[in-house]
Amino acid sequence: MRPFFLFLALSWMGALWWLSDQPTPGGGLPHPWDKLAHFLAYALLGALWRRGLSRFALAFLLSALYGVVDEGHQSFVPGREAFGLDLVADFLGAYLGARGVGRWEAPGGGRP
């Protein structure tokens, strides 16, 4: 089952890359909804990595680093900008997503 979650994590990263590669006419989502979208997107990524890797630190690190790379990529897309608060939302989402999945695992990494 773990390879399936690794596949989902990589697929979600591809979807996030594609979304951040789209120009946003009209400024995109209004504040604070844009931060909520970042939080939820990276919470899902952190959760998928955690289910695939079963290690919190690695799941969080991969998700957070991807947030940095994706924000950098987004800064080169016409009509898009990279914001520090977006990165904070990415980090918080990645942390809570990876941490939250661990709360539902039995000792030894199995599901209760």
Biopython code that builds the backbone (N, CA, C, O; Angstrom):
import numpy as np
from Bio.PDB.StructureBuilder import StructureBuilder

atoms = [
    (1, "MET", "N", (0.822, -1.193, 0.000)),
    (1, "MET", "CA", (0.000, 0.000, 0.000)),
    (1, "MET", "C", (0.869, 1.260, 0.000)),
    (1, "MET", "O", (0.452, 2.289, -0.531)),
    (2, "ARG", "N", (2.053, 1.197, 0.578)),
    (2, "ARG", "CA", (2.909, 2.380, 0.637)),
    (2, "ARG", "C", (3.286, 2.923, -0.747)),
    (2, "ARG", "O", (3.285, 4.139, -0.937)),
    (3, "PRO", "N", (3.608, 2.057, -1.718)),
    (3, "PRO", "CA", (3.921, 2.599, -3.046)),
    (3, "PRO", "C", (2.769, 3.409, -3.637)),
    (3, "PRO", "O", (2.997, 4.372, -4.369)),
    (4, "PHE", "N", (1.542, 3.022, -3.323)),
    (4, "PHE", "CA", (0.384, 3.766, -3.802)),
    (4, "PHE", "C", (0.400, 5.196, -3.260)),
    (4, "PHE", "O", (0.126, 6.140, -4.001)),
    (5, "PHE", "N", (0.719, 5.364, -1.974)),
    (5, "PHE", "CA", (0.761, 6.699, -1.386)),
    (5, "PHE", "C", (1.949, 7.508, -1.901)),
    (5, "PHE", "O", (1.859, 8.729, -2.030)),
    (6, "LEU", "N", (3.053, 6.838, -2.193)),
    (6, "LEU", "CA", (4.186, 7.538, -2.807)),
    (6, "LEU", "C", (3.796, 8.042, -4.194)),
    (6, "LEU", "O", (4.133, 9.164, -4.573)),
    (7, "PHE", "N", (3.091, 7.214, -4.939)),
    (7, "PHE", "CA", (2.593, 7.624, -6.250)),
    (7, "PHE", "C", (1.651, 8.818, -6.115)),
    (7, "PHE", "O", (1.746, 9.772, -6.887)),
    (8, "LEU", "N", (0.741, 8.771, -5.135)),
    (8, "LEU", "CA", (-0.184, 9.888, -4.922)),
    (8, "LEU", "C", (0.554, 11.165, -4.534)),
    (8, "LEU", "O", (0.197, 12.251, -4.991)),
    (9, "ALA", "N", (1.583, 11.041, -3.691)),
    (9, "ALA", "CA", (2.359, 12.222, -3.289)),
    (9, "ALA", "C", (3.041, 12.852, -4.500)),
    (9, "ALA", "O", (2.994, 14.069, -4.679)),
    (10, "LEU", "N", (3.667, 12.035, -5.320)),
    (10, "LEU", "CA", (4.335, 12.559, -6.518)),
    (10, "LEU", "C", (3.327, 13.151, -7.496)),
    (10, "LEU", "O", (3.595, 14.174, -8.127)),
    (11, "SER", "N", (2.180, 12.515, -7.621)),
    (11, "SER", "CA", (1.132, 13.045, -8.504)),
    (11, "SER", "C", (0.616, 14.382, -7.996)),
    (11, "SER", "O", (0.391, 15.303, -8.781)),
    (12, "TRP", "N", (0.428, 14.494, -6.677)),
    (12, "TRP", "CA", (-0.046, 15.749, -6.094)),
    (12, "TRP", "C", (0.997, 16.851, -6.285)),
    (12, "TRP", "O", (0.641, 18.005, -6.526)),
    (13, "MET", "N", (2.282, 16.501, -6.178)),
    (13, "MET", "CA", (3.334, 17.485, -6.446)),
    (13, "MET", "C", (3.241, 17.975, -7.886)),
    (13, "MET", "O", (3.398, 19.168, -8.145)),
    (14, "GLY", "N", (2.990, 17.075, -8.815)),
    (14, "GLY", "CA", (2.820, 17.469, -10.215)),
    (14, "GLY", "C", (1.630, 18.384, -10.404)),
    (14, "GLY", "O", (1.700, 19.357, -11.156)),
    (15, "ALA", "N", (0.537, 18.077, -9.723)),
    (15, "ALA", "CA", (-0.656, 18.926, -9.815)),
    (15, "ALA", "C", (-0.385, 20.308, -9.233)),
    (15, "ALA", "O", (-0.806, 21.315, -9.803)),
    (16, "LEU", "N", (0.316, 20.363, -8.104)),
    (16, "LEU", "CA", (0.656, 21.662, -7.507)),
    (16, "LEU", "C", (1.564, 22.468, -8.431)),
    (16, "LEU", "O", (1.408, 23.683, -8.561)),
    (17, "TRP", "N", (2.508, 21.791, -9.069)),
    (17, "TRP", "CA", (3.407, 22.467, -10.006)),
    (17, "TRP", "C", (2.610, 23.059, -11.164)),
    (17, "TRP", "O", (2.818, 24.207, -11.556)),
    (18, "TRP", "N", (1.695, 22.255, -11.704)),
    (18, "TRP", "CA", (0.869, 22.721, -12.813)),
    (18, "TRP", "C", (0.019, 23.915, -12.383)),
    (18, "TRP", "O", (-0.075, 24.898, -13.119)),
    (19, "LEU", "N", (-0.599, 23.846, -11.209)),
    (19, "LEU", "CA", (-1.426, 24.951, -10.719)),
    (19, "LEU", "C", (-0.611, 26.226, -10.528)),
    (19, "LEU", "O", (-1.072, 27.315, -10.870)),
    (20, "SER", "N", (0.596, 26.096, -9.987)),
    (20, "SER", "CA", (1.401, 27.295, -9.758)),
    (20, "SER", "C", (2.025, 27.819, -11.048)),
    (20, "SER", "O", (2.585, 28.915, -11.067)),
    (21, "ASP", "N", (1.933, 27.049, -12.113)),
    (21, "ASP", "CA", (2.450, 27.481, -13.412)),
    (21, "ASP", "C", (1.403, 28.256, -14.211)),
    (21, "ASP", "O", (1.698, 28.753, -15.298)),
    (22, "GLN", "N", (0.192, 28.361, -13.684)),
    (22, "GLN", "CA", (-0.885, 29.062, -14.381)),
    (22, "GLN", "C", (-0.887, 30.537, -14.003)),
    (22, "GLN", "O", (-0.840, 30.867, -12.818)),
    (23, "PRO", "N", (-0.939, 31.429, -14.989)),
    (23, "PRO", "CA", (-1.081, 32.850, -14.662)),
    (23, "PRO", "C", (-2.428, 33.074, -13.973)),
    (23, "PRO", "O", (-3.406, 32.391, -14.278)),
    (24, "THR", "N", (-2.478, 34.020, -13.055)),
    (24, "THR", "CA", (-3.724, 34.273, -12.324)),
    (24, "THR", "C", (-4.273, 35.643, -12.681)),
    (24, "THR", "O", (-3.940, 36.629, -12.023)),
    (25, "PRO", "N", (-5.100, 35.725, -13.702)),
    (25, "PRO", "CA", (-5.708, 37.017, -14.012)),
    (25, "PRO", "C", (-6.639, 37.438, -12.882)),
    (25, "PRO", "O", (-7.410, 36.626, -12.371)),
    (26, "GLY", "N", (-6.568, 38.695, -12.497)),
    (26, "GLY", "CA", (-7.419, 39.192, -11.425)),
    (26, "GLY", "C", (-6.892, 38.918, -10.036)),
    (26, "GLY", "O", (-7.581, 39.208, -9.058)),
    (27, "GLY", "N", (-5.702, 38.372, -9.911)),
    (27, "GLY", "CA", (-5.081, 38.207, -8.610)),
    (27, "GLY", "C", (-5.367, 36.898, -7.889)),
    (27, "GLY", "O", (-4.857, 36.704, -6.786)),
    (28, "GLY", "N", (-6.150, 35.999, -8.448)),
    (28, "GLY", "CA", (-6.380, 34.713, -7.804)),
    (28, "GLY", "C", (-7.321, 34.808, -6.622)),
    (28, "GLY", "O", (-8.185, 35.684, -6.570)),
    (29, "LEU", "N", (-7.148, 33.899, -5.672)),
    (29, "LEU", "CA", (-8.013, 33.867, -4.488)),
    (29, "LEU", "C", (-7.748, 35.073, -3.593)),
    (29, "LEU", "O", (-6.599, 35.491, -3.449)),
    (30, "PRO", "N", (-8.790, 35.636, -2.993)),
    (30, "PRO", "CA", (-8.580, 36.761, -2.080)),
    (30, "PRO", "C", (-8.009, 36.284, -0.745)),
    (30, "PRO", "O", (-8.159, 35.125, -0.359)),
    (31, "HIS", "N", (-7.354, 37.207, -0.061)),
    (31, "HIS", "CA", (-6.843, 36.932, 1.280)),
    (31, "HIS", "C", (-8.031, 36.807, 2.218)),
    (31, "HIS", "O", (-8.942, 37.622, 2.067)),
    (32, "PRO", "N", (-8.130, 35.917, 3.136)),
    (32, "PRO", "CA", (-7.180, 34.891, 3.581)),
    (32, "PRO", "C", (-7.379, 33.540, 2.901)),
    (32, "PRO", "O", (-6.711, 32.571, 3.263)),
    (33, "TRP", "N", (-8.276, 33.453, 1.931)),
    (33, "TRP", "CA", (-8.573, 32.167, 1.301)),
    (33, "TRP", "C", (-7.366, 31.587, 0.571)),
    (33, "TRP", "O", (-7.227, 30.367, 0.474)),
    (34, "ASP", "N", (-6.496, 32.448, 0.061)),
    (34, "ASP", "CA", (-5.307, 31.943, -0.621)),
    (34, "ASP", "C", (-4.386, 31.210, 0.354)),
    (34, "ASP", "O", (-3.779, 30.198, 0.000)),
    (35, "LYS", "N", (-4.285, 31.723, 1.579)),
    (35, "LYS", "CA", (-3.436, 31.060, 2.585)),
    (35, "LYS", "C", (-4.058, 29.725, 3.003)),
    (35, "LYS", "O", (-3.347, 28.745, 3.224)),
    (36, "LEU", "N", (-5.381, 29.694, 3.108)),
    (36, "LEU", "CA", (-6.059, 28.441, 3.442)),
    (36, "LEU", "C", (-5.828, 27.406, 2.343)),
    (36, "LEU", "O", (-5.627, 26.227, 2.633)),
    (37, "ALA", "N", (-5.857, 27.840, 1.091)),
    (37, "ALA", "CA", (-5.605, 26.920, -0.026)),
    (37, "ALA", "C", (-4.185, 26.354, 0.056)),
    (37, "ALA", "O", (-3.978, 25.157, -0.145)),
    (38, "HIS", "N", (-3.204, 27.222, 0.353)),
    (38, "HIS", "CA", (-1.821, 26.752, 0.520)),
    (38, "HIS", "C", (-1.741, 25.748, 1.666)),
    (38, "HIS", "O", (-1.138, 24.684, 1.528)),
    (39, "PHE", "N", (-2.351, 26.094, 2.792)),
    (39, "PHE", "CA", (-2.322, 25.226, 3.969)),
    (39, "PHE", "C", (-2.897, 23.848, 3.645)),
    (39, "PHE", "O", (-2.278, 22.828, 3.949)),
    (40, "LEU", "N", (-4.062, 23.817, 3.038)),
    (40, "LEU", "CA", (-4.719, 22.543, 2.736)),
    (40, "LEU", "C", (-3.945, 21.725, 1.701)),
    (40, "LEU", "O", (-3.841, 20.503, 1.815)),
    (41, "ALA", "N", (-3.404, 22.406, 0.694)),
    (41, "ALA", "CA", (-2.650, 21.700, -0.346)),
    (41, "ALA", "C", (-1.415, 21.019, 0.237)),
    (41, "ALA", "O", (-1.107, 19.880, -0.113)),
    (42, "TYR", "N", (-0.712, 21.714, 1.125)),
    (42, "TYR", "CA", (0.505, 21.143, 1.693)),
    (42, "TYR", "C", (0.220, 20.208, 2.857)),
    (42, "TYR", "O", (1.044, 19.351, 3.174)),
    (43, "ALA", "N", (-0.937, 20.359, 3.501)),
    (43, "ALA", "CA", (-1.350, 19.371, 4.502)),
    (43, "ALA", "C", (-1.592, 18.028, 3.815)),
    (43, "ALA", "O", (-1.196, 16.980, 4.324)),
    (44, "LEU", "N", (-2.240, 18.070, 2.664)),
    (44, "LEU", "CA", (-2.464, 16.839, 1.908)),
    (44, "LEU", "C", (-1.135, 16.236, 1.462)),
    (44, "LEU", "O", (-0.941, 15.024, 1.552)),
    (45, "LEU", "N", (-0.225, 17.073, 0.985)),
    (45, "LEU", "CA", (1.077, 16.570, 0.551)),
    (45, "LEU", "C", (1.828, 15.935, 1.720)),
    (45, "LEU", "O", (2.382, 14.844, 1.582)),
    (46, "GLY", "N", (1.848, 16.612, 2.869)),
    (46, "GLY", "CA", (2.512, 16.052, 4.050)),
    (46, "GLY", "C", (1.895, 14.730, 4.477)),
    (46, "GLY", "O", (2.609, 13.797, 4.846)),
    (47, "ALA", "N", (0.570, 14.649, 4.427)),
    (47, "ALA", "CA", (-0.123, 13.414, 4.810)),
    (47, "ALA", "C", (0.198, 12.277, 3.839)),
    (47, "ALA", "O", (0.410, 11.140, 4.258)),
    (48, "LEU", "N", (0.233, 12.584, 2.554)),
    (48, "LEU", "CA", (0.541, 11.545, 1.566)),
    (48, "LEU", "C", (1.968, 11.034, 1.723)),
    (48, "LEU", "O", (2.208, 9.828, 1.666)),
    (49, "TRP", "N", (2.915, 11.950, 1.920)),
    (49, "TRP", "CA", (4.298, 11.530, 2.132)),
    (49, "TRP", "C", (4.419, 10.702, 3.405)),
    (49, "TRP", "O", (5.138, 9.704, 3.438)),
    (50, "ARG", "N", (3.710, 11.124, 4.457)),
    (50, "ARG", "CA", (3.784, 10.382, 5.724)),
    (50, "ARG", "C", (3.242, 8.969, 5.560)),
    (50, "ARG", "O", (3.831, 8.020, 6.078)),
    (51, "ARG", "N", (2.140, 8.816, 4.853)),
    (51, "ARG", "CA", (1.584, 7.475, 4.635)),
    (51, "ARG", "C", (2.513, 6.634, 3.756)),
    (51, "ARG", "O", (2.614, 5.420, 3.926)),
    (52, "GLY", "N", (3.186, 7.297, 2.816)),
    (52, "GLY", "CA", (4.077, 6.556, 1.933)),
    (52, "GLY", "C", (5.414, 6.214, 2.553)),
    (52, "GLY", "O", (5.990, 5.167, 2.257)),
    (53, "LEU", "N", (5.912, 7.089, 3.411)),
    (53, "LEU", "CA", (7.245, 6.903, 3.983)),
    (53, "LEU", "C", (7.224, 6.458, 5.437)),
    (53, "LEU", "O", (8.192, 5.871, 5.921)),
    (54, "SER", "N", (6.135, 6.731, 6.134)),
    (54, "SER", "CA", (5.928, 6.418, 7.552)),
    (54, "SER", "C", (6.940, 7.090, 8.487)),
    (54, "SER", "O", (7.087, 6.672, 9.636)),
    (55, "ARG", "N", (7.621, 8.101, 8.017)),
    (55, "ARG", "CA", (8.551, 8.853, 8.872)),
    (55, "ARG", "C", (8.152, 10.321, 8.829)),
    (55, "ARG", "O", (8.128, 10.944, 7.768)),
    (56, "PHE", "N", (7.840, 10.863, 10.008)),
    (56, "PHE", "CA", (7.370, 12.238, 10.082)),
    (56, "PHE", "C", (8.396, 13.225, 9.534)),
    (56, "PHE", "O", (8.076, 14.049, 8.677)),
    (57, "ALA", "N", (9.636, 13.142, 10.032)),
    (57, "ALA", "CA", (10.646, 14.138, 9.668)),
    (57, "ALA", "C", (10.869, 14.175, 8.158)),
    (57, "ALA", "O", (10.959, 15.252, 7.569)),
    (58, "LEU", "N", (10.957, 13.024, 7.543)),
    (58, "LEU", "CA", (11.192, 12.976, 6.100)),
    (58, "LEU", "C", (9.980, 13.488, 5.326)),
    (58, "LEU", "O", (10.130, 14.202, 4.335)),
    (59, "ALA", "N", (8.790, 13.127, 5.775)),
    (59, "ALA", "CA", (7.567, 13.598, 5.114)),
    (59, "ALA", "C", (7.457, 15.117, 5.205)),
    (59, "ALA", "O", (7.134, 15.778, 4.218)),
    (60, "PHE", "N", (7.723, 15.669, 6.383)),
    (60, "PHE", "CA", (7.664, 17.118, 6.560)),
    (60, "PHE", "C", (8.741, 17.805, 5.734)),
    (60, "PHE", "O", (8.467, 18.795, 5.056)),
    (61, "LEU", "N", (9.965, 17.288, 5.785)),
    (61, "LEU", "CA", (11.073, 17.901, 5.056)),
    (61, "LEU", "C", (10.810, 17.922, 3.550)),
    (61, "LEU", "O", (11.011, 18.951, 2.906)),
    (62, "LEU", "N", (10.368, 16.815, 2.988)),
    (62, "LEU", "CA", (10.081, 16.771, 1.548)),
    (62, "LEU", "C", (8.980, 17.753, 1.171)),
    (62, "LEU", "O", (9.079, 18.446, 0.158)),
    (63, "SER", "N", (7.936, 17.812, 1.982)),
    (63, "SER", "CA", (6.818, 18.716, 1.694)),
    (63, "SER", "C", (7.239, 20.170, 1.818)),
    (63, "SER", "O", (6.902, 20.991, 0.964)),
    (64, "ALA", "N", (7.974, 20.494, 2.876)),
    (64, "ALA", "CA", (8.404, 21.876, 3.098)),
    (64, "ALA", "C", (9.387, 22.330, 2.018)),
    (64, "ALA", "O", (9.277, 23.444, 1.506)),
    (65, "LEU", "N", (10.341, 21.473, 1.676)),
    (65, "LEU", "CA", (11.293, 21.836, 0.621)),
    (65, "LEU", "C", (10.590, 22.013, -0.718)),
    (65, "LEU", "O", (10.951, 22.888, -1.505)),
    (66, "TYR", "N", (9.593, 21.188, -0.972)),
    (66, "TYR", "CA", (8.841, 21.357, -2.205)),
    (66, "TYR", "C", (8.099, 22.688, -2.198)),
    (66, "TYR", "O", (7.965, 23.328, -3.241)),
    (67, "GLY", "N", (7.618, 23.106, -1.036)),
    (67, "GLY", "CA", (6.982, 24.419, -0.924)),
    (67, "GLY", "C", (7.937, 25.536, -1.309)),
    (67, "GLY", "O", (7.549, 26.477, -2.001)),
    (68, "VAL", "N", (9.191, 25.438, -0.862)),
    (68, "VAL", "CA", (10.204, 26.446, -1.204)),
    (68, "VAL", "C", (10.456, 26.448, -2.708)),
    (68, "VAL", "O", (10.468, 27.504, -3.339)),
    (69, "VAL", "N", (10.655, 25.265, -3.276)),
    (69, "VAL", "CA", (10.916, 25.154, -4.718)),
    (69, "VAL", "C", (9.729, 25.681, -5.518)),
    (69, "VAL", "O", (9.906, 26.401, -6.500)),
    (70, "ASP", "N", (8.528, 25.323, -5.097)),
    (70, "ASP", "CA", (7.341, 25.733, -5.837)),
    (70, "ASP", "C", (7.108, 27.237, -5.746)),
    (70, "ASP", "O", (6.703, 27.858, -6.729)),
    (71, "GLU", "N", (7.356, 27.830, -4.585)),
    (71, "GLU", "CA", (7.225, 29.290, -4.470)),
    (71, "GLU", "C", (8.255, 29.987, -5.360)),
    (71, "GLU", "O", (7.947, 30.998, -5.991)),
    (72, "GLY", "N", (9.474, 29.449, -5.411)),
    (72, "GLY", "CA", (10.486, 30.007, -6.306)),
    (72, "GLY", "C", (10.062, 29.899, -7.758)),
    (72, "GLY", "O", (10.199, 30.855, -8.522)),
    (73, "HIS", "N", (9.552, 28.746, -8.138)),
    (73, "HIS", "CA", (9.061, 28.534, -9.501)),
    (73, "HIS", "C", (7.942, 29.518, -9.829)),
    (73, "HIS", "O", (7.907, 30.097, -10.915)),
    (74, "GLN", "N", (7.037, 29.699, -8.885)),
    (74, "GLN", "CA", (5.886, 30.579, -9.084)),
    (74, "GLN", "C", (6.317, 32.025, -9.323)),
    (74, "GLN", "O", (5.628, 32.773, -10.016)),
    (75, "SER", "N", (7.446, 32.416, -8.754)),
    (75, "SER", "CA", (7.904, 33.803, -8.912)),
    (75, "SER", "C", (8.311, 34.119, -10.348)),
    (75, "SER", "O", (8.419, 35.289, -10.715)),
    (76, "PHE", "N", (8.536, 33.091, -11.165)),
    (76, "PHE", "CA", (8.911, 33.301, -12.561)),
    (76, "PHE", "C", (7.718, 33.238, -13.517)),
    (76, "PHE", "O", (7.875, 33.450, -14.720)),
    (77, "VAL", "N", (6.543, 32.950, -12.994)),
    (77, "VAL", "CA", (5.341, 32.829, -13.827)),
    (77, "VAL", "C", (4.702, 34.201, -13.964)),
    (77, "VAL", "O", (4.456, 34.866, -12.958)),
    (78, "PRO", "N", (4.426, 34.643, -15.197)),
    (78, "PRO", "CA", (3.797, 35.955, -15.382)),
    (78, "PRO", "C", (2.480, 36.062, -14.606)),
    (78, "PRO", "O", (1.631, 35.173, -14.669)),
    (79, "GLY", "N", (2.333, 37.154, -13.885)),
    (79, "GLY", "CA", (1.126, 37.386, -13.106)),
    (79, "GLY", "C", (1.125, 36.729, -11.742)),
    (79, "GLY", "O", (0.159, 36.872, -10.992)),
    (80, "ARG", "N", (2.193, 36.006, -11.400)),
    (80, "ARG", "CA", (2.279, 35.326, -10.105)),
    (80, "ARG", "C", (3.419, 35.926, -9.307)),
    (80, "ARG", "O", (4.353, 36.500, -9.867)),
    (81, "GLU", "N", (3.333, 35.789, -8.001)),
    (81, "GLU", "CA", (4.390, 36.246, -7.100)),
    (81, "GLU", "C", (4.606, 35.186, -6.030)),
    (81, "GLU", "O", (3.740, 34.347, -5.782)),
    (82, "ALA", "N", (5.762, 35.238, -5.408)),
    (82, "ALA", "CA", (6.042, 34.375, -4.263)),
    (82, "ALA", "C", (5.944, 35.232, -3.004)),
    (82, "ALA", "O", (6.536, 36.309, -2.928)),
    (83, "PHE", "N", (5.202, 34.751, -2.030)),
    (83, "PHE", "CA", (5.020, 35.484, -0.784)),
    (83, "PHE", "C", (5.530, 34.653, 0.383)),
    (83, "PHE", "O", (5.376, 33.432, 0.408)),
    (84, "GLY", "N", (6.141, 35.332, 1.347)),
    (84, "GLY", "CA", (6.606, 34.660, 2.551)),
    (84, "GLY", "C", (5.473, 34.031, 3.337)),
    (84, "GLY", "O", (5.636, 32.953, 3.909)),
    (85, "LEU", "N", (4.313, 34.701, 3.372)),
    (85, "LEU", "CA", (3.179, 34.139, 4.109)),
    (85, "LEU", "C", (2.635, 32.881, 3.437)),
    (85, "LEU", "O", (2.100, 32.000, 4.110)),
    (86, "ASP", "N", (2.768, 32.793, 2.123)),
    (86, "ASP", "CA", (2.388, 31.553, 1.435)),
    (86, "ASP", "C", (3.279, 30.408, 1.914)),
    (86, "ASP", "O", (2.813, 29.291, 2.142)),
    (87, "LEU", "N", (4.557, 30.705, 2.061)),
    (87, "LEU", "CA", (5.501, 29.689, 2.511)),
    (87, "LEU", "C", (5.211, 29.267, 3.949)),
    (87, "LEU", "O", (5.334, 28.090, 4.286)),
    (88, "VAL", "N", (4.829, 30.215, 4.791)),
    (88, "VAL", "CA", (4.447, 29.881, 6.168)),
    (88, "VAL", "C", (3.240, 28.943, 6.154)),
    (88, "VAL", "O", (3.209, 27.953, 6.885)),
    (89, "ALA", "N", (2.253, 29.256, 5.323)),
    (89, "ALA", "CA", (1.069, 28.391, 5.210)),
    (89, "ALA", "C", (1.454, 27.010, 4.676)),
    (89, "ALA", "O", (0.914, 25.998, 5.125)),
    (90, "ASP", "N", (2.388, 26.966, 3.715)),
    (90, "ASP", "CA", (2.873, 25.687, 3.189)),
    (90, "ASP", "C", (3.519, 24.863, 4.303)),
    (90, "ASP", "O", (3.228, 23.676, 4.454)),
    (91, "PHE", "N", (4.399, 25.500, 5.082)),
    (91, "PHE", "CA", (5.111, 24.804, 6.159)),
    (91, "PHE", "C", (4.145, 24.296, 7.226)),
    (91, "PHE", "O", (4.247, 23.151, 7.667)),
    (92, "LEU", "N", (3.207, 25.152, 7.640)),
    (92, "LEU", "CA", (2.243, 24.736, 8.662)),
    (92, "LEU", "C", (1.380, 23.578, 8.168)),
    (92, "LEU", "O", (1.130, 22.620, 8.900)),
    (93, "GLY", "N", (0.932, 23.677, 6.929)),
    (93, "GLY", "CA", (0.142, 22.590, 6.365)),
    (93, "GLY", "C", (0.936, 21.298, 6.287)),
    (93, "GLY", "O", (0.435, 20.236, 6.656)),
    (94, "ALA", "N", (2.182, 21.381, 5.804)),
    (94, "ALA", "CA", (3.031, 20.197, 5.694)),
    (94, "ALA", "C", (3.267, 19.573, 7.066)),
    (94, "ALA", "O", (3.223, 18.353, 7.221)),
    (95, "TYR", "N", (3.516, 20.418, 8.051)),
    (95, "TYR", "CA", (3.770, 19.925, 9.407)),
    (95, "TYR", "C", (2.546, 19.209, 9.967)),
    (95, "TYR", "O", (2.637, 18.072, 10.429)),
    (96, "LEU", "N", (1.404, 19.886, 9.919)),
    (96, "LEU", "CA", (0.200, 19.301, 10.508)),
    (96, "LEU", "C", (-0.315, 18.103, 9.717)),
    (96, "LEU", "O", (-0.858, 17.163, 10.297)),
    (97, "GLY", "N", (-0.147, 18.133, 8.399)),
    (97, "GLY", "CA", (-0.549, 16.977, 7.598)),
    (97, "GLY", "C", (0.290, 15.754, 7.916)),
    (97, "GLY", "O", (-0.241, 14.658, 8.096)),
    (98, "ALA", "N", (1.605, 15.941, 7.986)),
    (98, "ALA", "CA", (2.494, 14.818, 8.295)),
    (98, "ALA", "C", (2.326, 14.363, 9.742)),
    (98, "ALA", "O", (2.355, 13.164, 10.022)),
    (99, "ARG", "N", (2.154, 15.297, 10.650)),
    (99, "ARG", "CA", (1.980, 14.962, 12.066)),
    (99, "ARG", "C", (0.621, 14.311, 12.302)),
    (99, "ARG", "O", (0.521, 13.341, 13.054)),
    (100, "GLY", "N", (-0.416, 14.832, 11.671)),
    (100, "GLY", "CA", (-1.764, 14.321, 11.886)),
    (100, "GLY", "C", (-1.938, 12.886, 11.449)),
    (100, "GLY", "O", (-2.635, 12.119, 12.114)),
    (101, "VAL", "N", (-1.322, 12.507, 10.348)),
    (101, "VAL", "CA", (-1.420, 11.124, 9.884)),
    (101, "VAL", "C", (-0.775, 10.195, 10.897)),
    (101, "VAL", "O", (-1.261, 9.086, 11.120)),
    (102, "GLY", "N", (0.306, 10.632, 11.509)),
    (102, "GLY", "CA", (0.984, 9.804, 12.505)),
    (102, "GLY", "C", (0.128, 9.528, 13.722)),
    (102, "GLY", "O", (0.307, 8.503, 14.379)),
    (103, "ARG", "N", (-0.787, 10.407, 14.035)),
    (103, "ARG", "CA", (-1.672, 10.214, 15.188)),
    (103, "ARG", "C", (-2.638, 9.058, 14.957)),
    (103, "ARG", "O", (-3.182, 8.502, 15.911)),
    (104, "TRP", "N", (-2.852, 8.697, 13.705)),
    (104, "TRP", "CA", (-3.797, 7.626, 13.388)),
    (104, "TRP", "C", (-3.100, 6.299, 13.144)),
    (104, "TRP", "O", (-3.734, 5.327, 12.733)),
    (105, "GLU", "N", (-1.798, 6.255, 13.394)),
    (105, "GLU", "CA", (-1.068, 5.009, 13.187)),
    (105, "GLU", "C", (-0.815, 4.316, 14.517)),
    (105, "GLU", "O", (-0.524, 4.965, 15.522)),
    (106, "ALA", "N", (-0.927, 3.016, 14.514)),
    (106, "ALA", "CA", (-0.604, 2.227, 15.692)),
    (106, "ALA", "C", (0.914, 2.119, 15.803)),
    (106, "ALA", "O", (1.612, 2.353, 14.817)),
    (107, "PRO", "N", (1.446, 1.772, 16.977)),
    (107, "PRO", "CA", (2.896, 1.567, 17.092)),
    (107, "PRO", "C", (3.377, 0.573, 16.043)),
    (107, "PRO", "O", (2.727, -0.441, 15.787)),
    (108, "GLY", "N", (4.488, 0.866, 15.459)),
    (108, "GLY", "CA", (5.031, 0.016, 14.406)),
    (108, "GLY", "C", (4.588, 0.426, 13.017)),
    (108, "GLY", "O", (4.942, -0.226, 12.035)),
    (109, "GLY", "N", (3.810, 1.510, 12.921)),
    (109, "GLY", "CA", (3.432, 2.041, 11.622)),
    (109, "GLY", "C", (2.168, 1.458, 11.026)),
    (109, "GLY", "O", (1.750, 1.882, 9.949)),
    (110, "GLY", "N", (1.543, 0.494, 11.697)),
    (110, "GLY", "CA", (0.316, -0.091, 11.162)),
    (110, "GLY", "C", (-0.895, 0.769, 11.480)),
    (110, "GLY", "O", (-0.837, 1.661, 12.327)),
    (111, "ARG", "N", (-1.973, 0.491, 10.800)),
    (111, "ARG", "CA", (-3.223, 1.208, 11.061)),
    (111, "ARG", "C", (-3.928, 0.532, 12.228)),
    (111, "ARG", "O", (-3.927, -0.697, 12.302)),
    (112, "PRO", "N", (-4.542, 1.302, 13.158)),
    (112, "PRO", "CA", (-5.266, 0.687, 14.278)),
    (112, "PRO", "C", (-6.518, -0.037, 13.807)),
    (112, "PRO", "O", (-7.243, -0.610, 14.621)),
]
sb = StructureBuilder()
sb.init_structure("model")
sb.init_model(0)
sb.init_chain("A")
sb.init_seg("    ")
for serial, (resi, resn, name, xyz) in enumerate(atoms, 1):
    if name == "N":
        sb.init_residue(resn, " ", resi, " ")
    sb.init_atom(name, np.array(xyz, "f"), 0.0, 1.0, " ", f" {name:<3s}", serial, name[0])
structure = sb.get_structure()
